[in-house]
Amino acid sequence: MKTIAALKDLFIEQGKELYNSQEQEINILTKFRKSINSEDLREIVRQYIKQVWRQQGRLENAFDDYGIELENEHSEPFGALINKRNQWINKIADTRLKDIEIVNAIQHFNHFKIAGYIAMVSYANELEDSSANRLFSISLEEERKMDRKMTKLTKQLNHEILSPSST
């Protein structure tokens, strides 16, 4: 990473981090999807993968204006997050519990990106880049909606596993 000397540099580095984390996220979500038991969760993950692809496109569009071509590089912080969540998932034998942990993992990923998009919206606003601000605001709202959807699904899955008829 190059030296960060100005807000624009921070904006660019944060954007690269988000872009790189999203490529890793698509890969792990695709892997998770193969082991999901809940049809609801499988459909949400399918939708979420498409959402992440759209977000990558928005990042590419915003950075085209700066003459920056985003490249897929490994995001160390996001990679560590994936590895930890994947370790938990691999320890779980019950498919219903595994689904609950997959939702938890996705919310961890989601919160990482919410924090990133909050920063990107703020930076774009300060840099008076209304186009980037609009693009990142859309992605931020998508992430917040997905978080609410995952919270609702967590409650549903927790209830199902705890109900007497499921034992």
Buried (B, 14 or more C-beta within 10 A) or exposed (E): EEEEEEEBEBBBEBBBBBBBBBBBBBEBBEEBBEBBBBEBBBEBBBEBBEBBEEBBEBBBEBBEEBEBEBEEEEBEEBBEBBEEBBEEBEEBEEEBBBBBBBBBBBBBBBEBBBBBBBBBBBBBBEBEBEEBBEBBBBBBEBBBEBBEBBEEBBEBBEEBBEEEEEE
